[in-house]
Each structure stands twice: as structure tokens, then as C-alpha cells.
Amino acid sequence: MGTPLMLSKRTMGLELPMKVLAYQDDKGKVWLAYTRPDVLKQRNGITNRDPLFAKMTKVLDKITDKAAQ
């Protein structure tokens, strides 16, 4: 999914591949942290790839939901 985004805006290469950070806080609670695709879209000023960003969001939500179980 990354190639079309990098063709729209080269700086997306700094954002990809997407990453998810799992960490435990001082109280023992585990968290997942990541940058949502809509933030990447806005940050990089990409306006012509909405279906791709929607697909990225769906995939990322599925992965993180599964990891949180």
C-alpha cells in the first residue's frame, strides 16, 4: 500500500512502514500506540488517496484489535 502513497508525496517514505508500539506503563497496564492513517494523510497533505487510507485504517484496526485481545 505504501508505493502509491510515496508516489503522491515522497515524505510518506519517512512514515512507512507503519509501526505499532506495545508498552507497559508504571502501573502495569499495557498500551498500544500508533499514528492513525488519517493523521499521516493530513501531515503529508495527500488528498488523492482516500480509498487507500481507508483500507490502511481498516487493516490497522484489525491488527491492533487482535493484538489487544
C-alpha positions as CSV (number, residue, x, y, z in Angstrom):
1,M,0.0,0.0,0.0
2,G,2.9,2.3,0.5
3,T,4.1,2.8,-3.0
4,P,1.1,4.8,-4.2
5,L,1.3,7.0,-1.2
6,M,5.0,7.7,-1.7
7,L,4.3,8.5,-5.4
8,S,1.7,11.0,-4.1
9,K,4.2,12.5,-1.6
10,R,7.8,11.4,-1.2
11,T,7.8,12.3,2.5
12,M,5.5,9.3,3.2
13,G,8.6,7.3,2.9
14,L,9.5,8.6,6.4
15,E,6.2,7.3,7.8
16,L,6.3,3.8,6.2
17,P,6.2,1.1,7.1
18,M,3.7,1.8,9.8
19,K,4.6,0.8,13.3
20,V,2.7,-0.1,16.4
21,L,4.4,0.3,19.8
22,A,3.2,-2.0,22.7
23,Y,4.4,-0.9,26.1
24,Q,3.6,-1.3,29.8
25,D,3.2,1.8,32.0
26,D,4.4,2.2,35.6
27,K,1.1,0.8,36.9
28,G,1.4,-2.4,34.8
29,K,-1.2,-1.5,32.2
30,V,-0.3,-2.5,28.6
31,W,-0.9,0.1,25.8
32,L,-0.7,0.1,22.0
33,A,0.3,3.3,20.4
34,Y,0.5,4.2,16.7
35,T,-0.1,7.1,14.3
36,R,-3.5,6.8,12.6
37,P,-3.5,6.8,8.8
38,D,-5.7,10.0,8.8
39,V,-3.0,11.8,10.7
40,L,-0.4,10.7,8.1
41,K,-2.7,11.8,5.4
42,Q,-3.1,15.3,6.9
43,R,0.6,15.6,7.9
44,N,1.7,14.8,4.3
45,G,-1.0,16.7,2.6
46,I,-2.2,13.8,0.5
47,T,-5.7,14.4,-1.0
48,N,-6.0,11.9,-3.8
49,R,-5.7,8.6,-2.0
50,D,-8.8,8.4,0.3
51,P,-9.7,4.8,-0.5
52,L,-6.2,3.7,0.2
53,F,-6.1,5.5,3.6
54,A,-9.5,3.9,4.4
55,K,-8.0,0.4,3.6
56,M,-4.9,1.2,5.8
57,T,-7.2,2.2,8.7
58,K,-9.2,-1.0,8.4
59,V,-6.2,-3.2,8.3
60,L,-4.5,-1.4,11.2
61,D,-7.7,-1.6,13.3
62,K,-7.9,-5.3,12.6
63,I,-4.3,-5.9,13.6
64,T,-4.4,-3.8,16.8
65,D,-7.8,-5.2,17.8
66,K,-6.4,-8.7,17.5
67,A,-3.2,-7.8,19.4
68,A,-5.3,-6.2,22.2
69,Q,-7.1,-9.5,22.8
